[in-house]
Amino acid sequence: MDPLLLGACVALITIMVLFSGVSVGLGLLIVSAGFLIAFDGMRSLELMPEILFGKLDNFALLSIPMFIIMGASIASTRAGADLYEALERWLTRVPGGLVISNLGACALFAAMSGSSPATCAAIGKMGIPEMRKRGYPDGVAAGSIAAGGTLGILIPPSVTMIVYGIATETSIGRLFLAGVIPGLLLVGLFMAWSLYSTWRSGNAVLLNAGSYSWRQRFEILPRVLPFLAIIVGVLYAMYGGIATPSETAAVGALLCLVIAVIIYRLWHPRDLWLVLRDSTKESVMILFIIAAAGVFSYMLSSLFITQSIAEWIGTLQVNRWVLMGAVNLFLLVAGFFLPPVAVILMAAPILLPIITTAGFDPIWFAVVLTINMEIGLISPPVGLNLYVINGIAPDISLKTILAGSLPFVACMVLAIVLLCLFPGLATWLPDVVMGAGA
């Protein structure tokens, strides 16, 4: 069978299997085993365990459960509420201070936890009622938190970036640095839209409610600064050449647990057990998907599907930006239905040769891909963050949350356009810190 036609069959059957309700990892294994048996015979099954476990034989993978523990220990405390309250106290006199506080808290908490749902829940529980009480439109209140929560997969340290780095054998340190400026760009675009939307609705006079003394502003900082110091320390250790991402993640996880115990009195064995249990579940899920995706990639390669697609794309007489537009459309649609980790692991082996052949930087592409995955988190039908917001504010209809999120989707699309026009937004910082082409 022609490899391109076979690739179309693999894509169709994979979509059908995943839509059947089977978990992503198990679905990939089923599809891989089926096609390997059909074209290589039963002997191909002998290689599957070796490929499955061989994919996990990578020291860099240790950073995934460590960063997840780091985020879980923060998410299990009042760190999100304290972070929100600290920003509110310091920004209350700034025009639009409350909405800026919420988006700033989302960005910082997302960076600390790396989890979009946890960010939405932690900041939204306090931020949404407070914004609505002061007269902010429901769409702005819900949409800003839903969009702000997505920043966790872009602003470092990001588990999604780690997965991309492992899947494409790209430097994780460069990927983390590449997400900094685009992440700040998105925060700025989100803030600009929220302020404009609030002003347009005629609620600008309600933006500066509340007043805090200097004592009140400083007394909240000891609860927040230690976690921020850990994030800065982790990034400094990686980029200063002091330790590897896995080593810094392990130290960061331990320090976050210690701070959670000391500052937030998380010393009950049951609370610690919940942190470790939830972290283990999420880590095993991600690692299983990584292992299954390794088998899936082997199947695509052994049947010459990946090579044939890359060769076919190379023969197309189309502008490379038309090609990138098609790739973005594919990622956008995939992100509507699948979690970011699954999309990256399935698509990266196929897309990387295509985008490098077309002359695009794989580090830059990682940022573009991640923003596409962010759009999926606040877009139906799966849009996880939409349902999290609906769960913590059930009196705001899903339709209103979706309508409030759409302008932020437009902000993300604008960010992708800006990255295409100015790729240095993603590549400049890694080149400055780690050297060009390092």
N, C-alpha and C positions, 0 to 999 in steps of 0.2 A: 504494500500500500504506500502511496505517496506520503512522505513525512508531513507535509503541510496539511493534507486531508486527515491524516492520523492525529495531528495536533488539534485540529478542529473537533474531532471526535473526543479526544481527551478532555478538552475544555468543556464541551457540552455535558459529558458524563460527570465530570467533577462538579459542575454547577448543580446538576440534578441530585448527586449524592449529598452535597453539603446542604441543599435546600430541604432534604428529607428529614432534617433534624439531627443527623449524626454529628458528633463532635468533629471539629476541624481536623484534629490529629488523626483520629480513627478513619475519617472519610478519605484523607490523603493516602493512608496506608491501604485502604480497600481498593481505591482506584489504581494505585501503583502496583499492587499485587495482581490485580486482574489483568492489566495490560502486559505486565512482565510474563505472566503465565501464558497469555494468549500468543505472544510473539517470540518468547525465548524458552518456553516450556517450564516444567516444574522445577528444573534445576536452578532456575533464577531465584527461587525462594530461599536457597541456601545462603545467598549473599545478603538477604534483607536484614537479618539480625546483626551481621557485621557492619553494614552501612548505618543501621539505626543507632547502635551504640557508639560506632566510630564518630558519628556526627556530634555526640555529646562529649567526646574526648578532646575538650578544648578548655584550657585554663581560663580563658576570657569569659566563659559562660558562668563562672563563679560570681561575677559581678552582678548578674541578674537577680539571684535570690538575695544577695546582700543589699542591693539598692531597694528591693521590694520590702525587706525587713526595715530598712531605714525609713521608707515611706509609711509603712504600717504602724510603726511605733509613734510617728508624728500624728498620723490620722486618728489614732486611738485616744489621743489626749485633747485638751482644750486649746491646742496650739493654734488651730485655725481661727477659733473665736478670739483668742488673744491678739493674733496678728491683725485681724479685722479691726478690733477695738483700738489697737495702737495706731493704725493708719488713720482711723476716723478721728482720733484725738489730735493727731498732728496736722491733719489736712482739713479740719472742720472750717477754717477761715478761707480756704482756697475756693474760688468759684467752681462749683460742681464737685466740691470735695468728697461728697458721699459716694458718687458713682466712681470717682477716681480711686477712692479707698477700696471699694469692692473689687475693681479690676486689678488694682495693685496687689491686694490681698490674694486674689486668684493666681496672679502671676508668681508671687513669692511662695504661696502654699503649693502650687503646682510644681515649682522647682524643688521644693523640699520633699514632696510626697511622690511625684512622678505619676500620680493617678488622677485621671480626669473625673471619674465618679466621686472619689473621695474629696476632691477640691470643690465640686459642685455642692456636695452635701455639707461640708464643713463651713464654707463661706456663705452658702445660700441660706442656711438655717437662720443666720442672723441678718445677713445683708438684704435679702428679699423683703422680709417684714418691715425692716427699718426704712428701706427706700419707698415702699408703698405707703407707709405711715406719713412720710414727708411729701407725698403727692407725686412721686415719680410714676410714669405710665407703667402698667403691668408688663407690657412688652419689653420695655427697657430694663426693668428690674429682673425679669426672668431671663431674657436674652443675653444680657451682659454676663450673668453668672454662668449660663450654659456655655457661652463662647469662651469666657475666661478660663473655665475648667479645661478646655482643650489644650491650653498652653503647656500642660504637663508633659506632652509627648514631644515637644520641640525645645523648650528651655532646658538646658542641662542641669543635673544629670538625667538623661532620658533613657528608659529601658528600650523604647522603640529604636533609638539611634544605636544602641548596643546590638540589637537584633540585626539591624541593617549592616552594621560593621562586620558582624560575624558571617552573615549570609553572603556578603560581597568581598570579604577579606580586606576591608577598608579600615584605616586607623580610627579607633573609637575616640581618641583624643581630638583629632581633627574634626570629627563629626560633632562632638560636643561644642567645640568652639564655633563651628559653622552655624549652629542654632542660636547663638547669643544675639547677634544683631537682628536677624529676621524675627526672633521672638520679641525683642523690644519694639521692633517696627509694628508687629501685630498689636502689642499692648497700646501703642500710640494711636493706631488706627481705630481700635475698639473704643478708646477714651474719646477720641474726636467725634466719632459717630454718636456715642451716648450723650455727650454734652450738646451736640447739635439737635438730637432728637428731643431731648428734654427742653431745650430752649424753644424749639419749634412748637412744642405742645403748650407753651405759655406757663411753664412751671419753674422758670428760672429763679423767681423770688424765693422758692422753697429750698434752694440748694445750700444755703449757708446756715441752716438751723443748728443750734447747739453751740456750747462754749465750754472750754476746758482750761483749767489753770495749768501753769508750767509744772507744778507738782504732780498733777494727774497725768500729764503727758509723760513724765519721766518714770513714774512708778510702774508703768506697764512694760517698760523696755526689758527689765531683767528676765521676763518670761519668754521673750521673743528672740532677743539677740543671740543666745546660745545656739539655737537651731540655725540661724543665718550664718553664724560663725563656722558651724560645721560644714555647711554647703560651700562657703568660701574656702575653707581649709581643704576640703576634698578636691576642689577644682585646682587649688594652688599646688597640692601634692602631685596631681597628675601632670600639670603643665610645667611644674618646676623640676620635673625629672626625679622627684623624691621616691615615688612609688608607681606601680602599675594601676590601671583602673580597678582591677580585682582587689588589690591590696587596700587601696583607698576606700573602696566600697565596704570592705569588711570592717575597717576601723570606723568609718562613718556610721555603719549599722550599730556597732557596739556603743559608740558615743551617744547616738540618738536614744538607744534603750536606757543608757545610764541617766541621761537628762530627763527622760520621761519618768523614770523612777524617782529621781531626786526632786525635780521641780513640780511635777504633776502627781507625785505619790502613786505611781503605777506599780506598787510593789506587791499587790495581791497576786498569788500564783495563778489564779483563774484569769486575771487580766493579761498577764504575760503569756499564758498558754493560748489565749485567743489571738494575740499578735502573731505568735509563731505558727499557730495552726493556719490562720488565713494566709500568711506569707508562704507557707509550704504549699498550700493548695494552688495559689496563683503561680508560684515558681514551677511546680510540676506541670501545670497546664501549658505554660510557655515552653518549657524544655521539651515536653512531649511533641508539641507542634513543630519545634525546631528539628527534632529527630525525624519525625514523619516527613517534614518538608525535604530533609536530606534524601530520603528514599524516593520521594516524588521527583526531585531534581535528577537523581540517578536514572530513574525510569525515562524521563524526558531526554536525557543525554544519550542513553544506550539505544534508544529508538531513533536517534538523530533528529528529534523534533526541535530542540533548542538551536542546534547548528543550522538546520534548514530555515527556520524562521529568521535568524539573524542574517543568513545569506540572502534570503528573499527580500528582506527590508533593505539590504545594501544595494540591491539591483533596482530598487524603485527610484525613478527620476522625480523625486519630490523635494521641495525645500525642507531643510532640517527643522525649521520651526513649525511647518505643517506636521511633520512627524512628531515633534514634541507636543503639539496640540492634541494629536490622536492619542499619545501616551497619557497625557493628563486626563483626557476624557475617559480612557479605560480605567485609570486609577480612581477617578471620581465615582464612576459607577460601581467599581469593586468595593470602594469604601462605604457605599450606601448599605451593603449587605454583609460585609465581613469585617472582623476586628482588624486593627492596623497590623498586628504581628502576623496574622495569617496572610494578609495581602502582600506584605513585604517578603515573607519567606517563599510564597508561591511565585510572585512576579519578578523579584530581583534577579534570579538566575537567567530569566529570559530577557528582561529589559536591559540589564547592564551591558551586554555586548552591543546591543542596538544603540544605546545612548553614547557609549564610548566611540563606536564606529562613526556616529554622526558628529563627533567632536565636542560632546558635552562633558563637563567635569562631573565625575561620580559623587564628589562631596557636595557640589551645588545641587545635583539631582536628588540627593538624600533629603535636602531641605524642602525642595519642591514636592517630593513624594509625601513627606511628613505633613505638610500643610494640606495636601489633598486628603490625607487620613483625618486631619482635624475637621475638615468640612463634613466628612462622613459621620463624625460623632454628634453633629447637631443637625443632621438631615434625615428625613424619613426614608425608608420605613424602619430602619434599625435604630438610628440616632440615640445612642445610649444616654447621653446627657439630657436629652429632652425628657425622657421618662424619669430620670433622677430628679430633675426640677419639678416635674409634675407630682412626684411622690412627696417632696417636702413642702410644696405649695399646691395642694389638690384643688383649691378654689380657683386657681388660674387654669383655664382650659388648655388642653394640649394645642389647640388651634392658635391661641394667643401666644403661647410659648414659641411655637414654630414661626409665627409671624414676627415675633420679636427677635428671633435668631437669624432670619433671612438676611437682614442688613449686615450682620456680622459675617455671614457667608460671603457676601459681596466684598467685605473688607479683606477676607482671605484670598479671594480671587484677585483683588487689586494687588495684594502682596506678592502673589505668584507672577503677575504681570511685571511688577517692579523688579523682581528677582531676574526675570528674563531680560529686562532692559539693562539692569545693573547687577550682573552676576557677582561682582565684587562684594555685594552685601553679605554673601555667604562665604566667599573664599578669601576675603581680605584678612580677617582676623586669624584664621588658621595659618595663613602664609606668614603673617607678621610674628606670631608666637612660636610656630614650629618650623618655619622656613618654607619657602616655595618648593613644592614637589617633595617635601620630606615625608 
